[in-house]
């Protein structure tokens, strides 16, 4: 990670996070400022560490129309330098640089308080919504704080989502079976064209294999699924590689989500990635206003994936991300509401695979 | 450097020098009729580049009228020889900007001519707003590019064959691609929003298929529509939109078309409209019945009950449900 400059707000200069960064990035130039100035364009080798005054713990922004997973987001930073062509973070133009929240003690306190307030409820929490969970982890050591914290709470699981192979720092952490490490996977053609800075498929699966060996549970997210000439072969090969790499009993869930995006992102993608063809699919405006492949394409993508995944492990929790019940029924043969809703389905997967018990199902 | 009044012989004005020309591609006939009736009201402006030789600064169309009228000499406002050319151009551009009533061709030419004379900040903050052109992000450079289009392309802007939005989109296209796109728009003369729809879809097809834009615009299918002597412009536009939609959304278009055919084959009563979900998204179909009185409504509801169990409805439904998927995968 070629971070050459770390801009630190004075309010967090003594935080453990900044101390770790100083130790682990000995060649970087640390500059203290009262407040990080707004930036209009990305500086690739810059990391900003700010004092965050908002809520660290927040619900995933779902929609009324399409079924949401009821995930809880632990917000520890923003932006990502993996630069996938389709990434929604490109639309965050007011804050283009990698940014971490330095007041990590506040974050940990908020986690403790939130979990204590709802002890009977099962919490599925993830950090990979506004940045990649493990992109900077070897330098921030954030997993050393979070993984043991979640191990101490019987009613919570932590999901660290990544497209990197940055897992070595996780090796000896006391996870207590409460953390799952998950990877966004794709066909290798898509990885090459749309995720060129991410770890290769082989590296991601090797990292997953290591994590499983260290007792972590795993998750995989085929999101975004891309419709391109040859997608069937491409995704089949990725699935075969996945099946060779890990034991399905370690996998808590696999999500499938066909590519969808806010209309405003189209022009941004065209500007930032003029060579990509990713926005030239057969998109329609969905009921939530986002552009998404028209139903037949989504159905074909999902059906092919589900068929292979069911053959691998018929009991595996496979779910659709942000899809309507009419698609669920055609692909999986049921609608989430028939099984208590998607959050309930995922809670059940946590209970059954991870053995983590929370009394009441998490909210949607 | 005051302007002076001078009587100048027209043969001493260099007509070939168009350094200060900003053609508006307007119809000369109306102006000439006015001049024939009232004569010159505002004086023409020239620059005495060297002693006794003049370059026309303002009044290109009026000069043409003077020549056609056989006038040999007239009174001009004259910039003296020592006046810097850049200053004259700037004055000319400012005069055009604030005299108003500019068409898009004139605006973009002024933008392009002003670009070397002003800072980026002045262009963004003063000139572009005065011209009514967007100065956000890369808009300044785009409009300047448009201002440098060849004359026959700029003329299409003046004639409003090309909308402002379409011109903005076409700014970055190469001459060959833009030439092909403008030829299509000239054949259709459609609204701004339809121009954008057609251009954006064709551009996306080109990106998707890795195909040069001008090749798409010159496809036989398209030419057959635009060159057709039987079709009027509105019909051509409808056909082109349909064709481009088919290129851009082949599977969706095929499916929508097939569904429309099944619904037509069902021969619904004229008082009934059956509509699948918009863009086939979601599971909300619509059946609209219009009726004259309660008895009529009752009869139509009875018809609807029969229809929903009929093979015709089943055929429509099968068409909607049909995909090339391998069917539902059940746990």
Interface residues (C-beta under 8 A of the other chain):
Chain A: X65 X277 X279 X280 X282 X284 X285 X286 X287 X292 X294 X295 X296 X297 X299 X300 X303 X304 X306 X307 X310 X314 X324 X325 X326 X329 X330 X331 X332 X333
Chain B: X204 X205 X207 X208 X248 X249 X250 X251 X252 X255 X279 X280 X281 X282 X283 X321 X323 X324 X325 X326 X327 X328 X329 X330 X331
